[in-house]
């Protein structure tokens, strides 16, 4: 059998509620995210989901949550450790140090972060996970979908309609305590004008479908399991993307499909890889905690010269 070390996970995400993944404002109206494409010889602005949002919302954030809970770190993280886990970290030191041992240990203990990459305090770590944009299943994207989707998914798509058929609007009102009888004290200072506020925007309608994928390059079973575990946790928590999720927007029903039938000599089994990854993380919780503590120390050590001066001067 031919071994493969690159795996592609296809996703079809159906909106179960209005989807408000935004890109800006026009006056007081929030505008949905759109991407310019050429379709039928003309330029069209088609609704899309950013790969950056999908990567963070579906993989990095739920993946970090699992590690934090498995290692009993909730409420115990420093800002540097939290930023590395949830947002990739940032360079804070100018000098590049020899981090080969730290990186090797990270890749062993935290397979998710070999895929996601990030930044130690003095070195950027490139990730290998590729996340596509969410492509709206619509008539304007017909040629793109034909090239991206495997036949098994292509044949099951709904009727392709114009992208504008999937765009509508919403409007909500933020209340004003002045309008609620009997709530305020008789001598309460009230403004002359009401604070009642109307806010509105565009959304992609319920029932619209987006295609997107994850390409995992040169991966192990644990790394595949790490991504699948994160996506599973995201789905279990409601599977929402975009803004206004607090009021029910952005809920997706996401179906995963993997078109590889040979992964290191056996059929792909994402659930088995997920279980292996979760067991691996729990079994190494103490080592993961120690790695985070050592890599992102709570107190920044003094440079050697300043430390020596401090000892000589009797400083604590």
C-alpha positions as CSV (number, residue, x, y, z in Angstrom):
1,X,0.0,0.0,0.0
2,X,1.1,3.5,-0.6
3,X,1.6,5.6,2.5
4,X,0.3,9.1,2.5
5,X,1.5,11.7,4.9
6,X,-0.7,14.5,3.7
7,X,-4.4,14.4,4.5
8,X,-7.2,16.6,3.2
9,X,-10.4,17.0,5.2
10,X,-13.3,18.4,3.2
11,X,-16.1,20.3,4.9
12,X,-19.6,21.3,3.9
13,X,-21.1,23.7,6.4
14,X,-24.8,24.6,6.2
15,X,-26.0,27.7,8.0
16,X,-28.6,26.8,10.6
17,X,-29.2,30.4,11.5
18,X,-28.4,33.8,9.9
19,X,-24.6,34.1,9.4
20,X,-23.1,37.5,10.1
21,X,-19.4,37.1,9.3
22,X,-18.6,40.8,8.9
23,X,-16.0,42.9,6.9
24,X,-16.9,46.5,7.8
25,X,-19.6,49.1,8.0
26,X,-21.6,51.3,5.6
27,X,-23.0,54.0,7.9
28,X,-24.6,52.1,10.7
29,X,-25.1,48.9,8.7
30,X,-22.7,46.0,9.2
31,X,-21.6,44.4,5.9
32,X,-21.0,40.7,5.4
33,X,-17.5,39.5,4.3
34,X,-17.2,39.2,0.5
35,X,-14.5,38.2,-2.0
36,X,-14.2,39.4,-5.5
37,X,-14.3,36.6,-8.1
38,X,-14.5,36.5,-11.9
39,X,-17.6,34.6,-13.0
40,X,-19.0,34.5,-16.6
41,X,-16.6,37.2,-17.6
42,X,-17.7,39.7,-14.9
43,X,-16.4,40.6,-11.5
44,X,-18.7,39.6,-8.6
45,X,-18.6,40.2,-4.9
46,X,-19.5,36.9,-3.4
47,X,-20.1,36.2,0.3
48,X,-17.2,34.1,1.9
49,X,-15.8,33.0,5.2
50,X,-12.2,34.0,5.9
51,X,-9.8,31.1,6.4
52,X,-8.3,33.0,9.3
53,X,-11.6,33.0,11.2
54,X,-12.2,29.3,10.4
55,X,-8.7,28.4,11.5
56,X,-9.0,30.1,14.9
57,X,-12.6,29.3,15.6
58,X,-12.7,25.7,14.5
59,X,-9.1,24.6,15.5
60,X,-6.9,26.9,17.6
61,X,-9.4,28.1,20.2
62,X,-11.2,24.7,20.9
63,X,-7.8,23.0,20.7
64,X,-6.3,25.3,23.3
65,X,-9.4,24.8,25.5
66,X,-8.9,21.1,25.5
67,X,-5.2,21.3,26.5
68,X,-5.9,23.9,29.2
69,X,-8.6,21.7,30.8
70,X,-6.7,18.4,30.3
71,X,-3.7,20.0,32.1
72,X,-5.8,21.7,34.7
73,X,-4.4,25.1,33.7
74,X,-7.6,27.2,33.7
75,X,-7.1,30.2,35.9
76,X,-3.4,29.5,36.2
77,X,-1.9,30.7,33.0
78,X,0.4,33.7,32.6
79,X,-0.4,36.1,29.7
80,X,2.5,34.8,27.7
81,X,1.4,31.2,28.0
82,X,-2.2,32.0,27.3
83,X,-1.3,34.1,24.2
84,X,0.8,31.2,22.8
85,X,-1.9,28.7,23.2
86,X,-4.8,30.8,22.0
87,X,-3.3,33.4,19.7
88,X,0.1,32.1,18.5
89,X,2.2,34.2,20.9
90,X,4.5,37.0,19.9
91,X,8.2,37.9,19.6
92,X,9.3,39.8,22.7
93,X,13.1,39.1,22.6
94,X,15.4,40.5,19.9
95,X,18.0,37.8,20.1
96,X,17.4,34.4,18.6
97,X,18.4,31.6,20.9
98,X,19.0,27.9,20.3
99,X,15.5,26.5,20.8
100,X,15.9,23.1,19.0
101,X,15.3,21.1,22.1
102,X,12.3,23.1,23.1
103,X,10.8,22.9,19.6
104,X,11.4,19.1,19.5
105,X,9.7,18.7,22.8
106,X,6.8,20.9,21.8
107,X,6.2,18.8,18.7
108,X,6.2,15.6,20.8
109,X,4.0,17.0,23.5
110,X,1.8,19.4,21.6
111,X,1.2,18.0,18.1
112,X,-1.5,20.5,17.4
113,X,1.1,23.3,17.6
114,X,3.4,21.7,15.0
115,X,0.5,22.2,12.6
116,X,-0.6,25.6,13.8
117,X,2.8,27.1,14.4
118,X,3.2,30.1,16.6
119,X,5.9,32.2,18.3
120,X,8.3,31.5,21.2
121,X,9.6,34.7,22.8
122,X,12.6,34.7,20.5
123,X,11.7,32.6,17.5
124,X,8.8,32.2,15.0
125,X,7.6,28.6,14.4
126,X,6.0,28.0,11.0
127,X,2.9,25.9,10.9
128,X,2.0,23.4,8.3
129,X,-1.8,23.4,8.5
130,X,-3.5,24.9,5.4
131,X,-7.1,26.2,5.9
132,X,-9.1,27.4,2.9
133,X,-11.6,30.2,2.8
134,X,-15.3,29.2,3.0
135,X,-16.6,29.2,-0.6
136,X,-20.3,29.9,-0.9
137,X,-22.1,27.1,-2.8
138,X,-23.7,29.4,-5.5
139,X,-23.9,29.8,-9.2
140,X,-21.0,32.3,-9.4
141,X,-18.7,29.8,-7.7
142,X,-19.7,26.9,-10.0
143,X,-16.3,26.5,-11.7
144,X,-14.4,26.8,-8.5
145,X,-16.6,24.2,-6.8
146,X,-16.1,21.8,-9.7
147,X,-12.3,22.0,-9.2
148,X,-12.3,21.8,-5.4
149,X,-14.8,19.2,-4.4
150,X,-14.4,15.4,-4.8
151,X,-17.2,13.8,-6.9
152,X,-18.9,12.3,-3.8
153,X,-19.6,15.8,-2.5
154,X,-20.2,17.5,-5.8
155,X,-23.1,15.3,-6.7
156,X,-24.8,16.0,-3.4
157,X,-24.8,19.8,-3.6
158,X,-28.1,21.7,-3.6
159,X,-29.3,23.7,-6.7
160,X,-26.9,26.5,-7.4
161,X,-28.5,29.9,-7.2
162,X,-27.2,33.4,-7.5
163,X,-25.1,34.5,-4.5
164,X,-27.5,37.5,-3.9
165,X,-30.3,35.0,-3.3
166,X,-28.4,34.1,-0.1
167,X,-28.1,37.6,1.3
168,X,-30.6,39.3,3.5
169,X,-30.7,41.8,6.3
170,X,-31.4,41.9,10.0
171,X,-32.4,44.7,12.5
172,X,-32.4,44.7,16.3
173,X,-33.2,47.3,18.9
174,X,-31.2,47.9,22.1
175,X,-33.5,48.9,24.8
176,X,-33.6,51.9,27.2
177,X,-34.2,51.6,31.0
178,X,-36.2,54.8,30.8
179,X,-38.8,52.9,28.9
180,X,-39.4,50.3,31.6
181,X,-42.1,51.5,34.0
182,X,-41.4,51.4,37.8
183,X,-37.7,50.5,37.4
184,X,-36.0,53.9,38.2
185,X,-36.1,55.9,41.4
186,X,-38.4,58.9,41.3
187,X,-35.4,61.3,41.6
188,X,-33.3,59.4,39.1
189,X,-31.5,61.7,36.6
190,X,-32.8,60.8,33.1
191,X,-31.5,62.1,29.8
192,X,-33.7,64.3,27.6
193,X,-33.3,61.9,24.7
194,X,-33.9,58.2,24.7
195,X,-30.9,55.8,24.5
196,X,-33.0,53.4,22.4
197,X,-30.7,52.3,19.6
198,X,-31.5,50.5,16.4
199,X,-28.6,48.4,14.9
200,X,-28.7,46.4,11.7
201,X,-26.7,44.6,9.1
202,X,-26.5,42.0,6.3
203,X,-26.4,38.3,6.8
204,X,-26.1,35.1,4.8
205,X,-29.5,33.3,5.1
206,X,-30.2,30.1,6.9
207,X,-29.8,27.1,4.5
208,X,-26.8,28.5,2.6
209,X,-23.9,26.1,2.2
210,X,-20.2,26.8,2.3
211,X,-17.3,24.5,1.2
212,X,-14.0,24.7,3.0
213,X,-11.1,22.3,3.7
214,X,-8.1,21.6,5.9
215,X,-4.9,20.2,4.4
216,X,-2.6,18.5,6.9
217,X,0.9,18.2,5.5
218,X,3.4,15.5,6.5
219,X,1.3,14.5,9.5
220,X,1.2,11.8,12.1
221,X,-1.9,10.1,13.5
222,X,-1.6,12.3,16.7
223,X,-1.6,15.5,14.6
224,X,-4.6,14.4,12.6
225,X,-6.3,13.5,15.9
226,X,-5.5,16.9,17.3
227,X,-7.2,18.7,14.5
228,X,-10.2,16.4,14.5
229,X,-10.6,16.7,18.3
230,X,-10.6,20.5,18.0
231,X,-13.2,20.4,15.3
232,X,-15.3,17.9,17.2
233,X,-15.3,20.1,20.3
234,X,-16.2,23.2,18.2
235,X,-19.2,21.3,16.8
236,X,-20.2,20.1,20.3
237,X,-20.3,23.7,21.5
238,X,-22.7,24.8,18.8
239,X,-20.4,25.2,15.8
240,X,-20.8,28.9,15.4
241,X,-18.7,31.3,13.3
242,X,-18.9,35.1,12.7
243,X,-20.4,37.8,14.9
244,X,-23.7,37.9,16.8
245,X,-23.4,34.3,18.0
246,X,-24.6,35.6,21.4
247,X,-28.0,36.1,19.9
248,X,-28.1,32.9,17.8
249,X,-26.4,33.9,14.6
250,X,-23.7,31.9,12.8
251,X,-24.6,28.3,13.8
252,X,-23.3,25.8,11.3
253,X,-24.0,22.1,10.6
254,X,-20.6,20.9,9.3
255,X,-20.1,17.5,7.6
256,X,-16.6,16.2,7.3
257,X,-15.4,14.0,4.5
258,X,-11.9,12.5,4.0
259,X,-11.2,11.1,0.5
260,X,-8.1,9.1,1.5
261,X,-8.5,5.4,2.0
262,X,-4.9,4.6,3.0
263,X,-3.2,6.4,5.8
264,X,0.0,4.7,7.0
265,X,-1.2,1.3,5.8
266,X,-4.8,1.4,7.0
267,X,-8.1,3.1,6.3
268,X,-8.5,6.6,7.8
269,X,-10.3,6.5,11.1
270,X,-10.6,10.1,12.5
271,X,-12.4,9.0,15.7
272,X,-9.6,6.6,16.6
273,X,-7.0,9.3,16.0
274,X,-9.0,11.7,18.2
275,X,-9.1,9.2,21.0
276,X,-5.3,8.6,20.7
277,X,-4.6,12.3,20.8
278,X,-6.8,12.9,23.9
279,X,-5.1,10.1,25.7
280,X,-1.7,11.4,24.7
281,X,-2.5,14.9,26.0
282,X,-3.9,13.7,29.4
283,X,-1.0,11.3,29.9
284,X,1.5,14.1,29.3
285,X,-0.3,16.8,31.2
286,X,2.6,17.4,33.7
287,X,5.2,17.5,31.0
288,X,3.1,20.0,28.9
289,X,2.7,22.2,32.0
290,X,6.5,22.0,32.6
291,X,7.2,22.9,29.0
292,X,5.0,26.0,29.1
293,X,6.5,27.1,32.4
294,X,10.0,26.7,31.2
295,X,9.4,28.3,27.7
296,X,7.4,31.2,29.0
297,X,8.7,31.9,32.6
298,X,6.6,33.9,34.9
299,X,9.4,36.3,35.7
300,X,11.7,37.4,32.9
301,X,15.3,36.6,34.0
302,X,17.9,39.4,34.1
303,X,20.7,39.4,31.5
304,X,23.8,37.8,32.8
305,X,25.7,41.1,33.3
306,X,22.8,42.7,35.2
307,X,22.3,39.6,37.3
308,X,25.9,39.6,38.3
309,X,25.7,43.3,39.1
310,X,22.6,42.7,41.2
311,X,24.4,39.9,43.2
312,X,27.4,42.2,43.7
313,X,25.2,45.0,44.9
314,X,23.3,42.8,47.3
315,X,20.0,43.3,45.4
316,X,17.2,40.7,45.9
